[in-house]
């Protein structure tokens, strides 16, 4: 059963990496809608992974308590060791691709905020941002 959960967790991570790569490609093409469309799928894959991880933790804990005199590497077979290595590798891959995605999101966010600030300048009044009186680009006529 442990091998089944490990294999499923690796597959979920690979799916998350693939989805995130598509998000990166869409950010570079300035296509927002496909990213929002994939958001529910991404959340579902993440919940599936977390569930499988909990089952993996439980299975390993059960193995360890039923064999208190053995170390974990001795309790796992070759296939489980292989899946654990793949899991570790895919977690690192996901971390790297998420860092790249986060950088792009931050850049896009800063660009939009800068444009908005140029259109409607704001100033801080206490903890609140309010539009200042002299919006240079935006002009309203009645």
C-alpha positions in Angstrom: 0.0 0.0 0.0 2.9 2.3 0.8 4.2 1.9 -2.8 0.8 2.8 -4.2 0.6 6.1 -2.1 4.2 7.0 -3.0 3.6 6.4 -6.7 0.4 8.6 -6.5 2.2 11.4 -4.7 4.9 11.4 -7.3 2.3 11.6 -10.1 0.5 14.5 -8.3 3.8 16.4 -8.0 4.5 15.9 -11.7 1.0 17.2 -12.5 1.5 20.2 -10.3 4.8 20.9 -12.1 3.2 20.6 -15.5 0.4 23.0 -14.5 2.8 25.5 -13.1 4.9 25.4 -16.2 1.8 26.2 -18.3 1.1 29.1 -15.9 4.6 30.4 -16.5 4.2 30.1 -20.3 0.8 32.0 -20.0 2.3 34.8 -17.9 5.0 35.2 -20.5 2.3 35.5 -23.2 0.2 37.8 -21.0 -2.7 35.3 -21.0 -4.5 35.4 -17.6 -7.7 33.5 -18.3 -6.1 30.0 -18.8 -4.3 30.4 -15.5 -7.5 31.2 -13.6 -9.2 28.2 -15.4 -6.5 25.9 -14.1 -6.6 27.2 -10.6 -9.3 24.7 -9.4 -7.3 21.8 -11.0 -4.2 22.9 -9.2 -5.9 23.1 -5.9 -7.4 19.7 -6.4 -4.0 18.2 -7.2 -2.5 19.9 -4.2 -5.2 18.4 -1.9 -4.7 15.0 -3.4 -1.0 15.2 -2.8 -1.5 16.3 0.8 -3.9 13.4 1.4 -1.4 10.9 -0.1 1.4 12.4 2.0 -0.7 11.9 5.2 -1.3 8.3 4.1 2.4 7.8 3.5 3.3 9.3 6.9 0.8 6.9 8.5 2.1 3.9 6.7 5.7 4.7 7.6 4.7 5.3 11.2 2.9 2.0 11.3 6.0 0.2 9.9 8.3 1.9 12.4 6.1 1.0 15.4 5.6 -2.6 14.3 9.4 -3.0 13.9 11.0 -0.8 16.6 14.4 -2.5 16.3 14.9 -1.7 12.6 15.8 1.5 10.8 13.5 2.8 8.1 15.8 2.0 5.2 15.7 -1.7 6.3 11.9 -1.7 6.3 11.4 -0.5 2.8 11.8 -2.5 -0.4 13.7 -1.4 -3.5 10.5 -0.1 -5.2 9.6 2.1 -2.2 13.2 3.4 -2.0 12.9 4.3 -5.7 9.6 6.1 -5.2 11.0 8.0 -2.2 13.9 9.2 -4.3 11.5 10.3 -7.1 9.4 12.1 -4.5 12.4 14.0 -3.2 13.5 14.9 -6.7 10.0 16.1 -7.8 9.6 18.1 -4.6 12.8 19.9 -5.5 11.6 20.4 -9.1 8.3 21.8 -7.8 10.1 24.2 -5.4 12.3 25.5 -8.3 9.5 26.0 -10.7 7.4 27.7 -8.0 10.3 30.1 -7.4 10.3 31.0 -11.1 6.6 31.4 -11.1 6.6 33.6 -8.0 9.3 35.9 -9.5 7.1 36.4 -12.7 4.0 37.0 -10.6 5.9 39.6 -8.5 7.2 41.3 -11.6 3.7 41.5 -13.2 2.2 42.7 -10.0 4.8 45.5 -9.6 4.2 46.6 -13.2 0.4 46.8 -12.7 0.8 48.6 -9.4 3.2 51.1 -11.0 0.8 51.8 -13.9 -2.1 52.2 -11.4 0.0 54.6 -9.3 0.7 56.7 -12.4 -2.9 56.8 -13.4 -4.3 57.4 -9.9 -1.6 58.6 -7.6 -2.1 57.7 -3.9 -0.8 58.8 -0.6 -0.9 57.3 2.8 -3.2 58.7 5.4 -2.5 56.7 8.5 -2.8 53.1 7.4 -5.0 53.8 4.4 -4.0 54.6 0.9 -6.2 57.3 -0.6 -6.1 59.0 -4.1 -4.3 62.3 -4.0 -6.0 65.3 -5.5 -3.8 65.7 -8.5 -4.2 62.7 -10.7 -2.0 63.6 -13.7 -3.3 61.2 -16.4 -6.9 60.6 -15.3 -9.3 63.4 -15.8 -13.0 63.2 -15.2 -15.4 65.6 -17.0 -19.1 65.9 -16.2 
